[in-house]
Amino acid sequence: MDIALLENLMMDYGLVAIFCAVALEYACFPLPSEIVLPFAGFIAVSGRIPFFAVLLVSLLAGVAGCLLCYLIGYFGGRPLVDKIAARFPSLRPGLSASEGWFSRYGSVSVLLGRCVPLFRTYISFVAGLARQRPAKFVLYSAGGIAVWNTVLISAGYLLADNWTVVVGYCQQYSVVIVPLALLAGLGYLLYKLRARRRKAASQPDPSDRK
């Protein structure tokens, strides 16, 4: 898609265009998030759309796009995914890499993969093929998407007219964003651990009933 046309659509149609562009990118359409998300931040700095509205819409769009690929893998299985890969050979390297990533790191790879080259979007197909629980997929995806989208949208917002600088630095983004994703994963695990402890503490001790 012509990038200038995409930028014009986002300027003219605001949140609707942002939602569509981000959803398509996460659904493995050839739209570069390194351009879409910083430009969304640039739109927000103009004051036409609140920053947090842009961020929230981008998060919902990312989850929606991921779900499409996940459902294809979940319900279509290997035959449908292979058929899509045969129709679009450019998907094969990402799918292959994502399967190796998932087999090595399991469910948490959906969280971390949102901030890693090749895995960001293709991991959704693999999670569907592995029949990862939908609730866990959405939760992990939302966490990783939130990190990635927040960093790029914030960069575009802070740089304003110089938002295109972000594109040049995205080749090195893993130096910063992957550690952030790891921290997000650690934070989530700590949250779950504390929730379990609170639940256990709230339950009555069986010995008290004697």
C-alpha positions in Angstrom: 0.0 0.0 0.0 1.2 3.5 -0.8 2.5 5.0 2.5 1.5 8.6 1.5 -2.1 7.4 0.9 -2.1 5.6 4.2 -1.0 8.7 6.0 -3.6 10.8 4.3 -6.3 8.3 5.3 -5.2 8.4 8.9 -5.2 12.2 8.9 -8.6 12.4 7.3 -10.4 9.6 9.1 -8.6 9.7 12.5 -9.4 6.8 14.9 -11.3 4.7 12.3 -8.3 4.7 9.9 -5.9 4.1 12.7 -7.9 1.1 13.9 -8.1 -0.4 10.4 -4.4 0.2 9.7 -3.2 -1.3 13.0 -5.6 -4.2 12.8 -4.5 -5.1 9.2 -0.8 -4.9 10.2 -1.3 -7.3 13.1 -3.3 -9.6 10.8 -0.1 -10.0 8.7 -1.0 -7.5 5.9 2.1 -5.7 4.6 1.7 -2.5 6.5 4.8 -1.4 8.5 4.0 -0.7 12.2 7.2 1.3 12.3 5.4 3.9 10.2 1.8 3.5 11.2 2.2 3.8 14.9 4.6 6.7 15.1 2.4 8.6 12.6 -0.5 7.9 14.9 1.5 9.5 17.6 2.1 12.5 15.4 -1.6 12.8 14.8 -2.2 12.9 18.5 0.4 15.6 19.1 -1.5 17.8 16.7 -4.3 17.9 19.3 -7.0 16.5 17.0 -7.2 13.2 18.9 -6.3 12.6 22.5 -3.1 10.6 23.0 -4.7 7.9 25.2 -7.5 7.5 22.7 -5.0 6.7 20.0 -3.2 4.3 22.3 -6.4 2.5 23.3 -7.7 2.2 19.8 -4.3 0.8 18.6 -4.4 -1.8 21.4 -7.9 -2.9 20.5 -7.0 -3.0 16.8 -3.9 -5.0 17.5 -5.8 -7.6 19.5 -8.5 -7.8 16.8 -5.9 -8.3 14.0 -4.1 -11.0 16.1 -7.3 -12.8 16.8 -8.0 -13.2 13.1 -4.8 -15.0 12.5 -5.2 -17.0 15.7 -8.7 -18.2 14.7 -7.4 -19.2 11.3 -4.8 -21.4 13.0 -7.2 -22.6 15.7 -10.1 -23.6 13.5 -8.5 -24.0 10.1 -5.5 -26.0 11.4 -2.4 -26.9 9.5 -4.1 -27.4 6.1 -5.5 -23.9 6.0 -2.3 -22.3 7.3 -0.2 -24.2 4.8 -2.6 -23.2 2.0 -2.2 -19.5 3.0 1.6 -19.9 3.2 1.6 -21.4 -0.3 -0.5 -18.5 -1.6 1.8 -16.0 0.1 5.4 -17.4 0.2 6.6 -14.4 2.1 4.8 -15.8 5.2 6.9 -19.0 5.4 10.1 -17.6 7.1 8.0 -15.9 9.8 5.8 -18.9 10.4 8.8 -21.2 10.6 10.7 -19.0 13.0 7.6 -18.5 15.1 7.0 -22.2 15.4 10.5 -22.7 16.7 10.0 -19.8 19.1 6.8 -21.2 20.4 8.2 -24.8 20.8 11.0 -23.3 22.9 9.3 -20.8 25.1 5.7 -22.0 25.1 2.7 -19.7 25.8 4.9 -16.8 27.0 6.3 -16.5 23.5 3.0 -14.9 22.5 3.8 -12.1 25.0 7.4 -11.7 24.1 7.0 -12.3 20.4 5.0 -9.1 19.9 8.3 -7.2 20.3 10.6 -9.4 18.4 11.4 -9.4 14.6 9.6 -12.0 12.5 7.5 -13.2 15.4 5.3 -10.2 16.1 2.4 -11.1 13.9 3.1 -14.7 12.8 3.1 -16.0 16.3 -0.7 -15.7 16.2 -1.0 -18.5 13.6 1.2 -20.7 15.7 -0.7 -20.1 18.9 -3.9 -21.1 17.1 -2.3 -24.2 15.7 -1.1 -25.1 19.2 -4.7 -24.5 20.4 -3.6 -22.1 23.1 -6.5 -21.2 25.3 -8.2 -18.1 23.8 -8.2 -16.1 27.1 -4.5 -16.7 27.6 -3.8 -15.8 24.0 -5.7 -12.5 24.3 -4.1 -11.6 27.6 -0.5 -12.3 26.5 -1.1 -10.6 23.1 -2.5 -7.5 24.8 0.5 -7.3 27.1 3.0 -7.5 24.3 1.0 -5.2 22.0 0.7 -2.6 24.7 4.5 -2.5 25.1 5.2 -2.2 21.4 2.4 0.2 20.5 3.1 2.5 23.5 6.8 2.8 22.6 6.2 3.6 19.0 3.2 5.9 19.4 5.0 7.7 22.2 8.0 8.2 20.1 5.9 9.7 17.3 4.2 11.9 19.8 7.4 13.2 21.4 9.2 13.7 18.1 6.2 15.5 16.5 7.2 16.7 13.0 10.4 14.6 13.2 8.4 11.3 13.7 10.1 9.7 10.7 13.3 9.5 12.8 11.7 6.5 14.5 11.8 4.5 11.3 15.6 4.8 11.1 16.0 3.5 14.6 13.6 0.6 14.4 16.4 -1.6 13.1 17.8 -1.5 16.6 14.6 -1.6 18.6 15.2 -5.0 20.1 17.9 -3.4 22.3 15.3 -1.5 24.2 11.9 -3.1 23.5 12.7 -6.8 24.1 13.9 -6.0 27.7 10.7 -4.1 28.2 8.7 -7.1 27.0 10.6 -9.3 29.4 9.8 -6.9 32.3 6.2 -6.9 31.2 6.2 -10.7 31.3 7.9 -10.7 34.7 5.3 -8.2 36.0 2.5 -10.4 34.8 4.0 -13.5 36.5 4.4 -11.6 39.7 0.8 -10.4 39.5 -0.5 -14.0 39.0 1.6 -15.2 41.9 0.3 -12.5 44.3 -3.3 -13.2 43.1 -2.9 -16.9 44.0 -1.4 -16.0 47.4 -4.3 -13.6 48.2 -6.8 -16.3 47.1 -5.1 -18.9 49.3 -5.0 -16.5 52.2 -8.7 -15.7 51.9 -9.8 -19.3 52.1 -10.6 -20.6 55.6 -8.1 -23.0 57.2 -9.7 -26.5 57.4 -8.2 -27.0 60.9 -10.3 -24.1 62.2 -13.5 -26.1 61.5 -12.5 -28.8 64.0 
